[in-house]
Amino acid sequence: MELGGGIMSSRALFLGSALAALAAVLLPAGSAVAANWVEENFYLSGPRYDGVLPPCDAQATLGKITSRFGEKEHAYWNSSLTIAGFDQIREIAYRPWAANTIPRRFCSAIVHISDGSKHPLRYSIGEDTGMIGATWGVEWCVVGLDRNWAYNPACKMAQP
């Protein structure tokens, strides 16, 4: 009986040591380190971006902004304001950050609102930021109509 217990304890010790070594390799440490062997060899290196984005004046992009602005105004602010048109559309920056960040195109325009006013618009088009990461997405802010202050002050946080 004594002999069997000794063999079992040495097996348990070996198994525990092996699991601890495997955990040390697989689990990240407290500080940022380079990718380990597992991360490098089994598609854990992160997403691969193409950087292909629609231009600032693409109708699909402006259509999303127009639609979502109207929805937001109606649903959250009980307002009938809509975007009636766009002027002075221009690109501000393309991929202004580090090489491995999400590719974004930053744009600005002047929007004509249905009440007759004009407001600056700041928006960005980001790769894989649309519905469940399947397509490009748009984040936008109309200066003076950012009522929940999501991009405050004056839509500055919507710019690069």
Legacy VTK file of the C-alpha trace (Angstrom):
# vtk DataFile Version 3.0
C-alpha trace
ASCII
DATASET POLYDATA
POINTS 160 float
0.000 0.000 0.000
2.829 2.343 0.834
4.463 1.690 -2.525
1.302 2.508 -4.507
0.835 5.783 -2.645
4.403 6.816 -3.465
3.907 6.172 -7.178
0.636 8.093 -7.200
2.180 11.074 -5.444
5.096 11.218 -7.885
2.661 11.046 -10.830
0.545 13.794 -9.290
3.663 15.885 -8.700
4.786 15.391 -12.314
1.308 16.194 -13.665
1.047 19.290 -11.484
4.469 20.510 -12.614
3.566 19.936 -16.269
0.289 21.846 -15.886
2.049 24.726 -14.141
4.635 24.930 -16.935
1.889 24.876 -19.588
-0.056 27.588 -17.765
3.078 29.739 -17.558
3.475 29.494 -21.327
-0.187 30.027 -22.242
-1.383 32.593 -19.721
-0.183 36.186 -19.968
1.960 37.668 -17.254
1.118 40.889 -15.426
2.999 43.154 -17.826
2.853 43.416 -21.599
5.238 41.066 -23.363
5.792 39.906 -26.915
3.570 37.178 -28.309
4.514 33.706 -27.141
4.844 30.581 -29.294
1.156 29.657 -29.056
-0.014 33.160 -30.001
2.338 33.341 -32.966
1.418 29.958 -34.421
-2.337 29.635 -33.966
-3.892 32.855 -35.397
-3.689 34.812 -32.220
-1.614 37.506 -33.882
-4.623 39.774 -34.239
-6.729 41.007 -37.121
-5.322 41.763 -40.522
-6.646 44.996 -41.985
-6.826 45.899 -45.667
-7.306 49.640 -45.198
-9.951 49.740 -47.936
-12.585 52.278 -46.908
-15.197 54.266 -48.816
-14.366 57.917 -49.509
-15.829 60.694 -47.385
-18.421 61.611 -50.014
-19.697 58.055 -50.623
-23.491 57.986 -50.732
-23.587 54.906 -48.477
-21.642 56.777 -45.783
-23.725 59.956 -46.000
-26.893 57.862 -46.097
-25.980 56.105 -42.847
-25.316 59.436 -41.153
-28.577 60.934 -42.437
-30.618 57.927 -41.376
-29.085 57.569 -37.937
-29.290 61.301 -37.220
-33.031 61.276 -37.943
-33.553 58.131 -35.843
-31.607 59.565 -32.917
-33.422 62.905 -32.992
-36.828 61.224 -33.135
-36.223 58.421 -30.607
-34.208 60.234 -27.952
-35.011 63.921 -28.287
-38.586 63.834 -29.624
-37.432 66.064 -32.445
-38.339 66.082 -36.121
-34.924 67.409 -37.208
-33.319 65.672 -40.181
-30.272 66.255 -42.353
-31.365 67.899 -45.610
-27.974 68.033 -47.318
-24.189 68.132 -47.147
-21.646 70.766 -48.261
-17.867 71.125 -48.156
-17.175 67.411 -47.642
-13.476 66.783 -47.161
-11.040 64.280 -45.722
-9.155 65.384 -42.621
-6.915 62.342 -42.078
-6.455 58.732 -43.163
-4.912 56.243 -40.719
-3.408 58.943 -38.482
-2.425 56.524 -35.717
-0.046 53.574 -35.415
0.198 51.048 -38.251
-1.641 48.190 -36.499
-4.643 50.184 -35.292
-8.059 50.004 -36.950
-7.864 51.899 -40.258
-10.034 55.025 -40.110
-10.762 57.848 -42.497
-11.628 61.108 -40.703
-13.859 63.567 -42.528
-15.708 66.840 -42.052
-18.626 68.534 -43.767
-21.289 71.172 -43.288
-24.793 69.747 -42.849
-28.014 71.537 -43.696
-30.609 70.717 -41.051
-34.333 70.650 -41.791
-34.897 73.728 -39.596
-32.739 75.806 -41.983
-29.600 75.877 -39.817
-26.130 74.758 -40.845
-23.772 72.865 -38.549
-20.271 71.386 -38.866
-20.207 67.586 -39.035
-17.266 65.468 -37.886
-17.234 61.780 -38.811
-14.977 58.783 -39.223
-15.269 55.668 -41.324
-13.628 52.643 -39.681
-12.798 49.235 -41.115
-14.645 46.327 -39.479
-16.504 48.655 -37.093
-19.947 48.044 -38.605
-22.487 45.400 -37.644
-20.615 42.580 -35.820
-17.383 43.636 -37.508
-18.550 42.411 -40.908
-18.212 45.740 -42.723
-17.058 49.321 -42.292
-18.866 51.562 -39.821
-19.420 55.279 -39.292
-19.152 57.366 -36.132
-20.373 60.946 -36.407
-21.118 64.105 -34.476
-23.033 67.242 -35.498
-21.576 70.263 -33.701
-24.306 71.946 -31.656
-26.586 68.886 -31.824
-24.502 66.492 -29.721
-27.141 66.696 -27.021
-25.821 63.855 -24.868
-22.267 65.274 -25.059
-20.842 61.983 -26.318
-18.104 63.804 -28.258
-17.869 66.943 -26.119
-16.522 69.633 -26.300
-17.969 70.692 -29.666
-17.424 67.246 -31.236
-13.675 67.454 -30.641
-13.568 63.785 -29.591
-14.847 62.731 -33.038
-11.650 64.019 -34.647
-8.212 62.365 -34.881
LINES 1 161
160 0 1 2 3 4 5 6 7 8 9 10 11 12 13 14 15 16 17 18 19 20 21 22 23 24 25 26 27 28 29 30 31 32 33 34 35 36 37 38 39 40 41 42 43 44 45 46 47 48 49 50 51 52 53 54 55 56 57 58 59 60 61 62 63 64 65 66 67 68 69 70 71 72 73 74 75 76 77 78 79 80 81 82 83 84 85 86 87 88 89 90 91 92 93 94 95 96 97 98 99 100 101 102 103 104 105 106 107 108 109 110 111 112 113 114 115 116 117 118 119 120 121 122 123 124 125 126 127 128 129 130 131 132 133 134 135 136 137 138 139 140 141 142 143 144 145 146 147 148 149 150 151 152 153 154 155 156 157 158 159
